[in-house]
Amino acid sequence: MKNIRHIKSGDSVDNRMAMSNHQVKVPKSKLSSGSVADKFPVLLDDGRTIVFIADKSREREIRLRYALRKG
């Protein structure tokens, strides 16, 4: 007597092979877009607000702009 395998529409092999179950590889440029690596923190408003900037020399300008906005 042979074992008969009945294939269903919801078979696990079909689910595994479905494109919706495959993870898309995310490019490294997109992964690092929200990153604060290589950025300098500027603490404003007694540490309640933190702004990350790429250029440390612009820290004074950022502080002045924030003070004018809050003013």
DSSP file (Angstrom, degrees, kcal/mol; ACC not computed):
  #  RESIDUE AA STRUCTURE BP1 BP2  ACC     N-H-->O    O-->H-N    N-H-->O    O-->H-N    TCO  KAPPA ALPHA  PHI   PSI    X-CA   Y-CA   Z-CA
    1    1 A M              0   0    0      0, 0.0     2,-0.3     0, 0.0     0, 0.0   0.000 360.0 360.0 360.0 129.3    0.0    0.0    0.0
    2    2 A K        -     0   0    0      1,-0.0     2,-0.6     0, 0.0     0, 0.0  -0.629 360.0-119.7 -90.9 146.1    1.4    3.4   -1.0
    3    3 A N        -     0   0    0     -2,-0.3     2,-0.6     2,-0.0    -1,-0.0  -0.749  28.8-151.5 -81.1 124.4    1.3    6.5    1.1
    4    4 A I        -     0   0    0     -2,-0.6     2,-0.6     2,-0.0    -1,-0.0  -0.870   2.5-151.8-102.7 124.3   -0.6    9.1   -0.9
    5    5 A R        -     0   0    0     -2,-0.6     2,-0.6     2,-0.0    -2,-0.0  -0.842   6.7-150.4 -98.3 121.6    0.3   12.7   -0.2
    6    6 A H        -     0   0    0     -2,-0.6     2,-0.5     1,-0.0    -2,-0.0  -0.800   9.8-144.2 -92.5 125.2   -2.5   15.1   -0.8
    7    7 A I        -     0   0    0     -2,-0.6     2,-0.2     4,-0.0    -2,-0.0  -0.784  16.2-162.9 -92.5 125.9   -1.3   18.6   -1.8
    8    8 A K    >   -     0   0    0     -2,-0.5     3,-1.1     1,-0.1     0, 0.0  -0.608  31.1-114.9-101.5 164.5   -3.4   21.4   -0.4
    9    9 A S  T 3  S+     0   0    0      1,-0.3    -1,-0.1    -2,-0.2    -2,-0.0   0.769 116.1  52.8 -70.0 -23.8   -3.4   25.0   -1.6
   10   10 A G  T 3  S+     0   0    0      4,-0.1    -1,-0.3     5,-0.0     5,-0.0  -0.075  78.9 154.7-101.0  32.7   -2.0   26.1    1.7
   11   11 A D    <>  -     0   0    0     -3,-1.1     4,-2.1     1,-0.1     5,-0.2  -0.274  51.4-125.8 -62.4 145.6    1.0   23.7    1.7
   12   12 A S  H  > S+     0   0    0      1,-0.2     4,-2.3     2,-0.2     5,-0.1   0.828 110.2  55.2 -65.2 -32.0    4.0   24.9    3.7
   13   13 A V  H  > S+     0   0    0      2,-0.2     4,-1.9     1,-0.2    -1,-0.2   0.913 108.2  48.8 -66.8 -41.7    6.3   24.5    0.6
   14   14 A D  H  > S+     0   0    0      1,-0.2     4,-0.9     2,-0.2    -2,-0.2   0.908 112.0  49.3 -63.5 -40.7    4.1   26.8   -1.4
   15   15 A N  H  < S+     0   0    0     -4,-2.1     3,-0.4     1,-0.2    -2,-0.2   0.889 109.9  51.3 -65.1 -38.8    4.1   29.3    1.5
   16   16 A R  H  < S+     0   0    0     -4,-2.3    -1,-0.2     1,-0.2    -2,-0.2   0.860 112.4  45.9 -66.5 -35.1    7.8   29.2    1.7
   17   17 A M  H  < S+     0   0    0     -4,-1.9    -1,-0.2    -5,-0.1    -2,-0.2   0.592  85.8 112.9 -85.9 -11.1    8.3   29.8   -2.0
   18   18 A A  S >< S-     0   0    0     -4,-0.9     3,-1.4    -3,-0.4     4,-0.2  -0.362  70.7-131.4 -65.1 140.7    5.8   32.6   -2.2
   19   19 A M  G >  S+     0   0    0      1,-0.3     3,-1.5     2,-0.2    -1,-0.1   0.792 103.4  65.7 -64.7 -28.5    7.4   36.0   -3.0
   20   20 A S  G 3  S+     0   0    0      1,-0.3    -1,-0.3     3,-0.0    -2,-0.1   0.698  98.2  54.8 -69.0 -16.6    5.5   37.7   -0.1
   21   21 A N  G <  S+     0   0    0     -3,-1.4     2,-0.4    -6,-0.2    -1,-0.3   0.401  88.3  95.1 -95.8   2.1    7.5   35.6    2.4
   22   22 A H  S <  S-     0   0    0     -3,-1.5     2,-0.4    -4,-0.2    -5,-0.0  -0.794  74.0-130.2 -96.1 133.7   10.9   36.6    1.1
   23   23 A Q        -     0   0    0     -2,-0.4     2,-0.3     1,-0.0    -2,-0.1  -0.665  20.3-129.5 -83.0 135.0   12.7   39.5    2.8
   24   24 A V        -     0   0    0     -2,-0.4     2,-0.4     1,-0.1    -1,-0.0  -0.662  23.1-115.4 -83.7 136.2   14.0   42.1    0.5
   25   25 A K        -     0   0    0     -2,-0.3    -1,-0.1     1,-0.0     0, 0.0  -0.595  28.1-143.6 -74.0 124.6   17.6   43.1    1.0
   26   26 A V        -     0   0    0     -2,-0.4     5,-0.1     1,-0.1    -1,-0.0  -0.768  20.6-115.2 -91.2 129.1   17.8   46.7    2.2
   27   27 A P    >>  -     0   0    0      0, 0.0     4,-1.6     0, 0.0     3,-0.8  -0.278  19.5-121.4 -62.5 149.0   20.8   48.7    0.8
   28   28 A K  H 3> S+     0   0    0      1,-0.2     4,-1.9     2,-0.2     5,-0.1   0.810 110.6  62.9 -61.8 -30.4   23.3   49.9    3.4
   29   29 A S  H 34 S+     0   0    0      1,-0.2    -1,-0.2     2,-0.2     4,-0.2   0.866 105.8  45.1 -64.6 -34.3   22.7   53.5    2.3
   30   30 A K  H X4 S+     0   0    0     -3,-0.8     3,-0.7     1,-0.2     4,-0.4   0.844 109.6  55.2 -76.6 -33.2   19.1   53.3    3.4
   31   31 A L  H 3< S+     0   0    0     -4,-1.6     3,-0.4     1,-0.2    -2,-0.2   0.847 112.4  42.7 -67.4 -32.5   20.0   51.6    6.7
   32   32 A S  T >< S+     0   0    0     -4,-1.9     3,-1.2     1,-0.2    -1,-0.2   0.414  86.7  94.3 -94.4   2.8   22.4   54.4    7.6
   33   33 A S  T <  S+     0   0    0     -3,-0.7    -1,-0.2     1,-0.3    -2,-0.1   0.826  93.9  37.2 -66.9 -30.4   20.2   57.3    6.6
   34   34 A G  T 3  S+     0   0    0     -4,-0.4    -1,-0.3    -3,-0.4     2,-0.1   0.270  94.6 121.5-100.2  10.9   18.7   57.7   10.1
   35   35 A S    <   -     0   0    0     -3,-1.2    -3,-0.1     1,-0.1    -4,-0.0  -0.420  52.8-156.6 -78.3 148.1   22.0   57.0   11.8
   36   36 A V    >   +     0   0    0     -2,-0.1     3,-1.4     3,-0.1    -1,-0.1   0.212  51.3 130.4-104.5  12.3   23.7   59.4   14.1
   37   37 A A  T 3  S+     0   0    0      1,-0.3     3,-0.1    -5,-0.1    -2,-0.0  -0.424  75.6  15.5 -64.7 141.8   27.1   57.8   13.5
   38   38 A D  T 3  S+     0   0    0      1,-0.2     2,-0.3    -2,-0.1    -1,-0.3   0.746 105.7 114.1  63.6  26.9   29.8   60.4   12.7
   39   39 A K    <   -     0   0    0     -3,-1.4    -1,-0.2    16,-0.0    15,-0.2  -0.908  62.3-128.5-124.8 156.1   27.6   63.2   14.0
   40   40 A F  E     -A   53   0A   0     13,-3.5    13,-2.7    -2,-0.3     2,-0.3  -0.869  19.3-130.4-106.7 131.8   28.0   65.5   16.9
   41   41 A P  E     -A   52   0A   0      0, 0.0     2,-0.5     0, 0.0    11,-0.2  -0.613  15.4-163.0 -81.3 139.5   25.3   66.1   19.5
   42   42 A V  E     -A   51   0A   0      9,-2.5     9,-2.4    -2,-0.3     2,-0.5  -0.981  11.9-146.8-120.2 116.6   24.3   69.6   20.4
   43   43 A L  E     +A   50   0A   0     -2,-0.5     2,-0.3     7,-0.2     7,-0.2  -0.731  23.4 177.2 -87.9 125.2   22.4   69.9   23.7
   44   44 A L  E  >> +A   49   0A   0      5,-3.5     5,-2.3    -2,-0.5     4,-0.5  -0.858  54.8  26.1-123.4 157.9   19.8   72.7   23.7
   45   45 A D  T >45S-     0   0    0     -2,-0.3     3,-1.4     1,-0.2    -1,-0.2   0.919 134.3 -52.6  58.6  48.2   17.2   73.9   26.2
   46   46 A D  T 345S-     0   0    0      1,-0.3    -1,-0.2    -3,-0.2    -2,-0.1   0.829 109.4 -50.0  56.0  37.3   19.1   72.5   29.2
   47   47 A G  T 345S+     0   0    0     -3,-0.4    -1,-0.3     2,-0.3    -2,-0.2   0.443 115.7 109.1  87.2   0.6   19.4   69.0   27.6
   48   48 A R  T <<5S+     0   0    0     -3,-1.4     2,-0.4    -4,-0.5    -3,-0.2   0.732  79.6  45.3 -79.9 -21.3   15.8   68.6   26.7
   49   49 A T  E   < -A   44   0A   0     -5,-2.3    -5,-3.5     2,-0.0     2,-0.5  -0.986  67.7-170.3-125.4 130.2   16.5   69.0   23.0
   50   50 A I  E     -A   43   0A   0     -2,-0.4     2,-0.4    -7,-0.2    -7,-0.2  -0.980   1.4-172.5-121.5 127.8   19.3   67.2   21.2
   51   51 A V  E     -A   42   0A   0     -9,-2.4    -9,-2.5    -2,-0.5     2,-0.5  -0.974  13.6-146.8-118.6 131.3   20.3   68.1   17.6
   52   52 A F  E     -A   41   0A   0     -2,-0.4     2,-0.3   -11,-0.2    -2,-0.0  -0.864  20.1-176.5-100.3 127.2   22.8   66.0   15.8
   53   53 A I  E     -A   40   0A   0    -13,-2.7   -13,-3.5    -2,-0.5     3,-0.1  -0.898  28.0-146.3-123.5 152.3   25.0   67.9   13.3
   54   54 A A  S    S+     0   0    0     -2,-0.3     2,-0.6   -15,-0.2    -1,-0.1   0.768  88.9  57.3 -85.2 -27.7   27.7   66.7   10.9
   55   55 A D    >   -     0   0    0      1,-0.1     3,-1.6   -15,-0.1    -1,-0.2  -0.912  63.9-162.9-113.4 111.9   29.9   69.7   11.1
   56   56 A K  G >  S+     0   0    0     -2,-0.6     3,-1.5     1,-0.3     4,-0.2   0.776  87.6  67.0 -63.0 -27.1   31.1   70.6   14.6
   57   57 A S  G 3  S+     0   0    0      1,-0.3     3,-0.4     2,-0.1     4,-0.3   0.665  92.8  61.0 -70.6 -15.0   32.0   74.2   13.5
   58   58 A R  G <> S+     0   0    0     -3,-1.6     4,-2.3     1,-0.2    -1,-0.3   0.337  72.8 101.7 -90.8   6.5   28.3   75.0   12.9
   59   59 A E  H <> S+     0   0    0     -3,-1.5     4,-2.2     1,-0.2    -1,-0.2   0.905  80.5  49.2 -59.9 -43.7   27.4   74.4   16.6
   60   60 A R  H  > S+     0   0    0     -3,-0.4     4,-2.3    -4,-0.2    -1,-0.2   0.906 110.8  50.7 -62.8 -42.0   27.3   78.1   17.5
   61   61 A E  H  > S+     0   0    0     -4,-0.3     4,-2.5     1,-0.2    -1,-0.2   0.907 109.9  50.0 -62.1 -42.4   25.1   78.9   14.4
   62   62 A I  H  X S+     0   0    0     -4,-2.3     4,-2.3     1,-0.2    -2,-0.2   0.903 110.2  50.4 -63.4 -42.6   22.7   76.1   15.4
   63   63 A R  H  X S+     0   0    0     -4,-2.2     4,-2.2     2,-0.2    -1,-0.2   0.912 111.4  48.4 -62.9 -42.5   22.5   77.4   19.0
   64   64 A L  H  X S+     0   0    0     -4,-2.3     4,-2.2     2,-0.2    -2,-0.2   0.922 111.5  49.2 -64.2 -44.6   21.8   81.0   17.8
   65   65 A R  H  X S+     0   0    0     -4,-2.5     4,-2.2     1,-0.2    -1,-0.2   0.904 111.6  49.3 -61.4 -42.0   19.1   79.8   15.4
   66   66 A Y  H  X S+     0   0    0     -4,-2.3     4,-2.5     1,-0.2     5,-0.2   0.909 110.0  50.9 -64.4 -41.8   17.4   77.7   18.1
   67   67 A A  H  X S+     0   0    0     -4,-2.2     4,-2.3     1,-0.2    -1,-0.2   0.893 110.6  49.5 -63.8 -39.3   17.4   80.7   20.5
   68   68 A L  H  < S+     0   0    0     -4,-2.2    -1,-0.2     2,-0.2    -2,-0.2   0.888 112.5  47.4 -66.6 -39.5   15.9   82.9   17.8
   69   69 A R  H  < S+     0   0    0     -4,-2.2    -2,-0.2     1,-0.2    -1,-0.2   0.910 116.7  42.2 -66.7 -42.6   13.1   80.4   17.1
   70   70 A K  H  <        0   0    0     -4,-2.5    -2,-0.2     1,-0.2    -1,-0.2   0.866 360.0 360.0 -71.8 -35.9   12.3   79.8   20.7
   71   71 A G     <        0   0    0     -4,-2.3    -1,-0.2    -5,-0.2    -2,-0.1   0.366 360.0 360.0 -36.7 360.0   12.6   83.6   21.5
